[in-house]
């Protein structure tokens, strides 16, 4: 189901190892799910916010200045 996350989403693999944490407001759908897993498989380690910004450069909620503003609002 596609849409903006209403809360942060923790993604783990089948061993409960952290794949990434997606912030509240992130647009999530099946295509993005596949891109996250492809990047995780390629890197072989947890994806950082910098990794996510590289994968999704147009996703505004991944930029630090927007995260600070949103934290102050909620």
Biopython code that builds the backbone (N, CA, C, O; Angstrom):
import numpy as np
from Bio.PDB.StructureBuilder import StructureBuilder

atoms = [
    (1, "UNK", "N", (0.848, -1.177, 0.000)),
    (1, "UNK", "CA", (0.000, 0.000, 0.000)),
    (1, "UNK", "C", (0.896, 1.245, 0.000)),
    (1, "UNK", "O", (1.769, 1.390, 0.856)),
    (2, "UNK", "N", (0.678, 2.112, -0.940)),
    (2, "UNK", "CA", (1.500, 3.303, -1.087)),
    (2, "UNK", "C", (0.964, 4.452, -0.241)),
    (2, "UNK", "O", (-0.234, 4.556, 0.018)),
    (3, "UNK", "N", (1.887, 5.307, 0.180)),
    (3, "UNK", "CA", (1.498, 6.498, 0.909)),
    (3, "UNK", "C", (2.626, 7.028, 1.767)),
    (3, "UNK", "O", (3.704, 6.439, 1.846)),
    (4, "UNK", "N", (2.356, 8.160, 2.412)),
    (4, "UNK", "CA", (3.331, 8.773, 3.326)),
    (4, "UNK", "C", (3.253, 8.066, 4.669)),
    (4, "UNK", "O", (2.166, 7.770, 5.164)),
    (5, "UNK", "N", (4.408, 7.801, 5.249)),
    (5, "UNK", "CA", (4.443, 7.158, 6.557)),
    (5, "UNK", "C", (3.932, 8.120, 7.620)),
    (5, "UNK", "O", (4.302, 9.294, 7.626)),
    (6, "UNK", "N", (3.092, 7.633, 8.510)),
    (6, "UNK", "CA", (2.563, 8.476, 9.584)),
    (6, "UNK", "C", (3.403, 8.359, 10.853)),
    (6, "UNK", "O", (3.193, 9.085, 11.825)),
    (7, "UNK", "N", (4.356, 7.434, 10.821)),
    (7, "UNK", "CA", (5.328, 7.281, 11.907)),
    (7, "UNK", "C", (6.588, 6.680, 11.306)),
    (7, "UNK", "O", (6.526, 6.089, 10.229)),
    (8, "UNK", "N", (7.736, 6.816, 11.974)),
    (8, "UNK", "CA", (8.961, 6.220, 11.441)),
    (8, "UNK", "C", (8.790, 4.707, 11.258)),
    (8, "UNK", "O", (8.076, 4.060, 12.025)),
    (9, "UNK", "N", (9.441, 4.158, 10.250)),
    (9, "UNK", "CA", (9.349, 2.721, 9.962)),
    (9, "UNK", "C", (10.733, 2.103, 10.036)),
    (9, "UNK", "O", (11.652, 2.522, 9.332)),
    (10, "UNK", "N", (10.873, 1.105, 10.892)),
    (10, "UNK", "CA", (12.115, 0.348, 11.023)),
    (10, "UNK", "C", (12.005, -0.873, 10.123)),
    (10, "UNK", "O", (11.061, -1.655, 10.245)),
    (11, "UNK", "N", (12.954, -1.039, 9.230)),
    (11, "UNK", "CA", (12.977, -2.205, 8.346)),
    (11, "UNK", "C", (14.144, -3.091, 8.766)),
    (11, "UNK", "O", (15.283, -2.636, 8.876)),
    (12, "UNK", "N", (13.837, -4.361, 8.997)),
    (12, "UNK", "CA", (14.873, -5.331, 9.366)),
    (12, "UNK", "C", (14.822, -6.501, 8.385)),
    (12, "UNK", "O", (13.818, -6.730, 7.711)),
    (13, "UNK", "N", (15.940, -7.237, 8.326)),
    (13, "UNK", "CA", (15.964, -8.425, 7.484)),
    (13, "UNK", "C", (15.465, -9.631, 8.282)),
    (13, "UNK", "O", (15.017, -9.479, 9.419)),
    (14, "UNK", "N", (15.540, -10.813, 7.698)),
    (14, "UNK", "CA", (15.002, -12.001, 8.365)),
    (14, "UNK", "C", (15.781, -12.390, 9.618)),
    (14, "UNK", "O", (15.293, -13.182, 10.424)),
    (15, "UNK", "N", (16.985, -11.842, 9.793)),
    (15, "UNK", "CA", (17.782, -12.082, 11.003)),
    (15, "UNK", "C", (17.589, -10.973, 12.041)),
    (15, "UNK", "O", (18.299, -10.922, 13.045)),
    (16, "UNK", "N", (16.630, -10.097, 11.790)),
    (16, "UNK", "CA", (16.348, -8.944, 12.647)),
    (16, "UNK", "C", (17.498, -7.931, 12.667)),
    (16, "UNK", "O", (17.626, -7.151, 13.611)),
    (17, "UNK", "N", (18.331, -7.948, 11.623)),
    (17, "UNK", "CA", (19.386, -6.944, 11.465)),
    (17, "UNK", "C", (18.766, -5.701, 10.827)),
    (17, "UNK", "O", (17.944, -5.804, 9.916)),
    (18, "UNK", "N", (19.161, -4.549, 11.306)),
    (18, "UNK", "CA", (18.613, -3.298, 10.805)),
    (18, "UNK", "C", (18.996, -3.059, 9.348)),
    (18, "UNK", "O", (20.171, -3.111, 8.985)),
    (19, "UNK", "N", (17.988, -2.798, 8.524)),
    (19, "UNK", "CA", (18.201, -2.427, 7.125)),
    (19, "UNK", "C", (18.247, -0.905, 7.034)),
    (19, "UNK", "O", (19.188, -0.339, 6.478)),
    (20, "UNK", "N", (17.223, -0.243, 7.585)),
    (20, "UNK", "CA", (17.179, 1.213, 7.626)),
    (20, "UNK", "C", (16.012, 1.661, 8.487)),
    (20, "UNK", "O", (15.156, 0.864, 8.871)),
    (21, "UNK", "N", (15.998, 2.955, 8.783)),
    (21, "UNK", "CA", (14.874, 3.578, 9.466)),
    (21, "UNK", "C", (14.381, 4.688, 8.548)),
    (21, "UNK", "O", (15.121, 5.616, 8.221)),
    (22, "UNK", "N", (13.130, 4.580, 8.141)),
    (22, "UNK", "CA", (12.534, 5.592, 7.281)),
    (22, "UNK", "C", (11.784, 6.597, 8.156)),
    (22, "UNK", "O", (11.032, 6.196, 9.045)),
    (23, "UNK", "N", (11.977, 7.886, 7.918)),
    (23, "UNK", "CA", (11.348, 8.893, 8.776)),
    (23, "UNK", "C", (9.863, 9.086, 8.482)),
    (23, "UNK", "O", (9.368, 8.743, 7.408)),
    (24, "UNK", "N", (9.183, 9.637, 9.452)),
    (24, "UNK", "CA", (7.789, 10.032, 9.298)),
    (24, "UNK", "C", (7.692, 10.971, 8.100)),
    (24, "UNK", "O", (8.525, 11.863, 7.937)),
    (25, "UNK", "N", (6.681, 10.773, 7.266)),
    (25, "UNK", "CA", (6.485, 11.621, 6.092)),
    (25, "UNK", "C", (7.113, 11.090, 4.823)),
    (25, "UNK", "O", (6.886, 11.641, 3.746)),
    (26, "UNK", "N", (7.907, 10.016, 4.926)),
    (26, "UNK", "CA", (8.561, 9.425, 3.761)),
    (26, "UNK", "C", (7.515, 8.772, 2.875)),
    (26, "UNK", "O", (6.648, 8.051, 3.369)),
    (27, "UNK", "N", (7.585, 9.019, 1.558)),
    (27, "UNK", "CA", (6.674, 8.374, 0.617)),
    (27, "UNK", "C", (7.164, 6.950, 0.394)),
    (27, "UNK", "O", (8.304, 6.740, -0.020)),
    (28, "UNK", "N", (6.302, 5.971, 0.670)),
    (28, "UNK", "CA", (6.703, 4.567, 0.600)),
    (28, "UNK", "C", (5.737, 3.798, -0.283)),
    (28, "UNK", "O", (4.519, 3.890, -0.126)),
    (29, "UNK", "N", (6.301, 3.033, -1.220)),
    (29, "UNK", "CA", (5.502, 2.175, -2.093)),
    (29, "UNK", "C", (6.348, 0.968, -2.493)),
    (29, "UNK", "O", (7.487, 0.830, -2.046)),
    (30, "UNK", "N", (5.797, 0.100, -3.328)),
    (30, "UNK", "CA", (6.488, -1.135, -3.708)),
    (30, "UNK", "C", (7.792, -0.875, -4.455)),
    (30, "UNK", "O", (8.772, -1.596, -4.265)),
    (31, "UNK", "N", (7.808, 0.143, -5.295)),
    (31, "UNK", "CA", (9.021, 0.471, -6.057)),
    (31, "UNK", "C", (10.126, 0.911, -5.100)),
    (31, "UNK", "O", (11.272, 0.479, -5.223)),
    (32, "UNK", "N", (9.774, 1.767, -4.153)),
    (32, "UNK", "CA", (10.763, 2.240, -3.179)),
    (32, "UNK", "C", (11.212, 1.100, -2.271)),
    (32, "UNK", "O", (12.384, 1.040, -1.898)),
    (33, "UNK", "N", (10.307, 0.199, -1.910)),
    (33, "UNK", "CA", (10.658, -0.984, -1.118)),
    (33, "UNK", "C", (11.764, -1.765, -1.831)),
    (33, "UNK", "O", (12.751, -2.153, -1.206)),
    (34, "UNK", "N", (11.601, -1.994, -3.131)),
    (34, "UNK", "CA", (12.598, -2.730, -3.909)),
    (34, "UNK", "C", (13.919, -1.965, -3.980)),
    (34, "UNK", "O", (14.985, -2.579, -3.933)),
    (35, "UNK", "N", (13.866, -0.641, -4.092)),
    (35, "UNK", "CA", (15.094, 0.159, -4.150)),
    (35, "UNK", "C", (15.853, 0.102, -2.831)),
    (35, "UNK", "O", (17.083, 0.049, -2.828)),
    (36, "UNK", "N", (15.128, 0.114, -1.702)),
    (36, "UNK", "CA", (15.770, -0.001, -0.390)),
    (36, "UNK", "C", (16.489, -1.341, -0.287)),
    (36, "UNK", "O", (17.653, -1.392, 0.112)),
    (37, "UNK", "N", (15.806, -2.422, -0.643)),
    (37, "UNK", "CA", (16.418, -3.752, -0.531)),
    (37, "UNK", "C", (17.594, -3.920, -1.496)),
    (37, "UNK", "O", (18.596, -4.541, -1.140)),
    (38, "UNK", "N", (17.487, -3.380, -2.702)),
    (38, "UNK", "CA", (18.597, -3.473, -3.658)),
    (38, "UNK", "C", (19.821, -2.734, -3.115)),
    (38, "UNK", "O", (20.944, -3.226, -3.223)),
    (39, "UNK", "N", (19.605, -1.562, -2.536)),
    (39, "UNK", "CA", (20.720, -0.787, -1.970)),
    (39, "UNK", "C", (21.322, -1.506, -0.771)),
    (39, "UNK", "O", (22.542, -1.520, -0.606)),
    (40, "UNK", "N", (20.483, -2.102, 0.064)),
    (40, "UNK", "CA", (20.967, -2.855, 1.228)),
    (40, "UNK", "C", (21.786, -4.055, 0.769)),
    (40, "UNK", "O", (22.860, -4.314, 1.312)),
    (41, "UNK", "N", (21.299, -4.780, -0.210)),
    (41, "UNK", "CA", (22.039, -5.936, -0.736)),
    (41, "UNK", "C", (23.383, -5.512, -1.319)),
    (41, "UNK", "O", (24.391, -6.193, -1.129)),
    (42, "UNK", "N", (23.393, -4.389, -2.028)),
    (42, "UNK", "CA", (24.634, -3.886, -2.635)),
    (42, "UNK", "C", (25.632, -3.437, -1.569)),
    (42, "UNK", "O", (26.820, -3.747, -1.657)),
    (43, "UNK", "N", (25.152, -2.713, -0.567)),
    (43, "UNK", "CA", (26.038, -2.199, 0.480)),
    (43, "UNK", "C", (26.450, -3.302, 1.454)),
    (43, "UNK", "O", (27.586, -3.327, 1.926)),
    (44, "UNK", "N", (25.533, -4.200, 1.748)),
    (44, "UNK", "CA", (25.818, -5.274, 2.689)),
    (44, "UNK", "C", (25.826, -4.825, 4.133)),
    (44, "UNK", "O", (26.375, -5.507, 4.997)),
    (45, "UNK", "N", (25.221, -3.682, 4.399)),
    (45, "UNK", "CA", (25.182, -3.118, 5.751)),
    (45, "UNK", "C", (23.985, -2.186, 5.855)),
    (45, "UNK", "O", (23.340, -1.864, 4.858)),
    (46, "UNK", "N", (23.702, -1.760, 7.075)),
    (46, "UNK", "CA", (22.594, -0.848, 7.333)),
    (46, "UNK", "C", (22.727, 0.418, 6.492)),
    (46, "UNK", "O", (23.817, 0.972, 6.348)),
    (47, "UNK", "N", (21.607, 0.865, 5.944)),
    (47, "UNK", "CA", (21.581, 2.095, 5.165)),
    (47, "UNK", "C", (21.443, 3.295, 6.094)),
    (47, "UNK", "O", (20.557, 3.327, 6.948)),
    (48, "UNK", "N", (22.304, 4.261, 5.929)),
    (48, "UNK", "CA", (22.265, 5.490, 6.728)),
    (48, "UNK", "C", (21.341, 6.499, 6.057)),
    (48, "UNK", "O", (20.859, 6.277, 4.946)),
    (49, "UNK", "N", (21.103, 7.606, 6.746)),
    (49, "UNK", "CA", (20.311, 8.680, 6.136)),
    (49, "UNK", "C", (21.017, 9.207, 4.892)),
    (49, "UNK", "O", (20.359, 9.565, 3.916)),
    (50, "UNK", "N", (22.336, 9.258, 4.913)),
    (50, "UNK", "CA", (23.082, 9.702, 3.729)),
    (50, "UNK", "C", (22.844, 8.746, 2.557)),
    (50, "UNK", "O", (22.691, 9.179, 1.415)),
    (51, "UNK", "N", (22.816, 7.453, 2.848)),
    (51, "UNK", "CA", (22.517, 6.466, 1.800)),
    (51, "UNK", "C", (21.116, 6.689, 1.246)),
    (51, "UNK", "O", (20.914, 6.677, 0.032)),
    (52, "UNK", "N", (20.150, 6.893, 2.135)),
    (52, "UNK", "CA", (18.773, 7.114, 1.690)),
    (52, "UNK", "C", (18.649, 8.387, 0.864)),
    (52, "UNK", "O", (17.904, 8.421, -0.116)),
    (53, "UNK", "N", (19.379, 9.444, 1.255)),
    (53, "UNK", "CA", (19.348, 10.687, 0.467)),
    (53, "UNK", "C", (19.924, 10.450, -0.927)),
    (53, "UNK", "O", (19.461, 11.050, -1.897)),
    (54, "UNK", "N", (20.923, 9.587, -1.035)),
    (54, "UNK", "CA", (21.507, 9.277, -2.334)),
    (54, "UNK", "C", (20.524, 8.478, -3.198)),
    (54, "UNK", "O", (20.421, 8.711, -4.403)),
    (55, "UNK", "N", (19.815, 7.548, -2.588)),
    (55, "UNK", "CA", (18.846, 6.722, -3.311)),
    (55, "UNK", "C", (17.618, 7.537, -3.713)),
    (55, "UNK", "O", (17.085, 7.375, -4.811)),
    (56, "UNK", "N", (17.176, 8.418, -2.808)),
    (56, "UNK", "CA", (15.961, 9.207, -3.019)),
    (56, "UNK", "C", (16.276, 10.700, -2.879)),
    (56, "UNK", "O", (15.848, 11.324, -1.908)),
    (57, "UNK", "N", (17.015, 11.282, -3.827)),
    (57, "UNK", "CA", (17.465, 12.673, -3.685)),
    (57, "UNK", "C", (16.337, 13.702, -3.645)),
    (57, "UNK", "O", (16.532, 14.799, -3.120)),
    (58, "UNK", "N", (15.180, 13.380, -4.178)),
    (58, "UNK", "CA", (14.072, 14.340, -4.207)),
    (58, "UNK", "C", (13.137, 14.214, -3.011)),
    (58, "UNK", "O", (12.159, 14.955, -2.915)),
    (59, "UNK", "N", (13.422, 13.290, -2.100)),
    (59, "UNK", "CA", (12.557, 13.085, -0.931)),
    (59, "UNK", "C", (12.923, 14.103, 0.140)),
    (59, "UNK", "O", (13.938, 13.959, 0.821)),
    (60, "UNK", "N", (12.093, 15.134, 0.286)),
    (60, "UNK", "CA", (12.391, 16.267, 1.168)),
    (60, "UNK", "C", (12.570, 15.881, 2.628)),
    (60, "UNK", "O", (13.381, 16.493, 3.323)),
    (61, "UNK", "N", (11.840, 14.888, 3.112)),
    (61, "UNK", "CA", (11.922, 14.549, 4.538)),
    (61, "UNK", "C", (13.262, 13.936, 4.925)),
    (61, "UNK", "O", (13.538, 13.771, 6.113)),
    (62, "UNK", "N", (14.099, 13.596, 3.952)),
    (62, "UNK", "CA", (15.404, 13.010, 4.253)),
    (62, "UNK", "C", (16.487, 14.049, 4.491)),
    (62, "UNK", "O", (17.596, 13.703, 4.900)),
    (63, "UNK", "N", (16.185, 15.299, 4.244)),
    (63, "UNK", "CA", (17.186, 16.341, 4.412)),
    (63, "UNK", "C", (17.170, 16.876, 5.835)),
    (63, "UNK", "O", (16.101, 17.149, 6.380)),
    (64, "UNK", "N", (18.334, 17.029, 6.440)),
    (64, "UNK", "CA", (18.476, 17.364, 7.859)),
    (64, "UNK", "C", (17.696, 18.594, 8.286)),
    (64, "UNK", "O", (17.058, 18.588, 9.339)),
    (65, "UNK", "N", (17.738, 19.646, 7.482)),
    (65, "UNK", "CA", (17.046, 20.860, 7.881)),
    (65, "UNK", "C", (15.542, 20.613, 8.012)),
    (65, "UNK", "O", (14.896, 21.199, 8.880)),
    (66, "UNK", "N", (14.980, 19.757, 7.162)),
    (66, "UNK", "CA", (13.560, 19.436, 7.258)),
    (66, "UNK", "C", (13.272, 18.577, 8.482)),
    (66, "UNK", "O", (12.220, 18.731, 9.101)),
    (67, "UNK", "N", (14.179, 17.678, 8.845)),
    (67, "UNK", "CA", (13.988, 16.832, 10.020)),
    (67, "UNK", "C", (13.975, 17.684, 11.290)),
    (67, "UNK", "O", (13.161, 17.455, 12.185)),
    (68, "UNK", "N", (14.868, 18.656, 11.367)),
    (68, "UNK", "CA", (14.921, 19.525, 12.551)),
    (68, "UNK", "C", (13.638, 20.336, 12.672)),
    (68, "UNK", "O", (13.109, 20.498, 13.772)),
    (69, "UNK", "N", (13.136, 20.844, 11.559)),
    (69, "UNK", "CA", (11.906, 21.621, 11.588)),
    (69, "UNK", "C", (10.748, 20.735, 12.026)),
    (69, "UNK", "O", (9.955, 21.148, 12.872)),
    (70, "UNK", "N", (10.628, 19.536, 11.478)),
    (70, "UNK", "CA", (9.525, 18.638, 11.823)),
    (70, "UNK", "C", (9.599, 18.211, 13.279)),
    (70, "UNK", "O", (8.562, 18.078, 13.929)),
    (71, "UNK", "N", (10.803, 17.993, 13.811)),
    (71, "UNK", "CA", (10.943, 17.604, 15.215)),
    (71, "UNK", "C", (10.436, 18.707, 16.121)),
    (71, "UNK", "O", (9.837, 18.427, 17.160)),
    (72, "UNK", "N", (10.662, 19.947, 15.750)),
    (72, "UNK", "CA", (10.216, 21.070, 16.573)),
    (72, "UNK", "C", (8.698, 21.266, 16.503)),
    (72, "UNK", "O", (8.102, 21.824, 17.424)),
    (73, "UNK", "N", (8.082, 20.816, 15.428)),
    (73, "UNK", "CA", (6.644, 20.984, 15.277)),
    (73, "UNK", "C", (5.846, 19.934, 16.042)),
    (73, "UNK", "O", (4.688, 20.173, 16.386)),
    (74, "UNK", "N", (6.444, 18.778, 16.314)),
    (74, "UNK", "CA", (5.681, 17.679, 16.919)),
    (74, "UNK", "C", (6.118, 17.393, 18.308)),
    (74, "UNK", "O", (5.575, 16.497, 18.954)),
]
sb = StructureBuilder()
sb.init_structure("model")
sb.init_model(0)
sb.init_chain("A")
sb.init_seg("    ")
for serial, (resi, resn, name, xyz) in enumerate(atoms, 1):
    if name == "N":
        sb.init_residue(resn, " ", resi, " ")
    sb.init_atom(name, np.array(xyz, "f"), 0.0, 1.0, " ", f" {name:<3s}", serial, name[0])
structure = sb.get_structure()
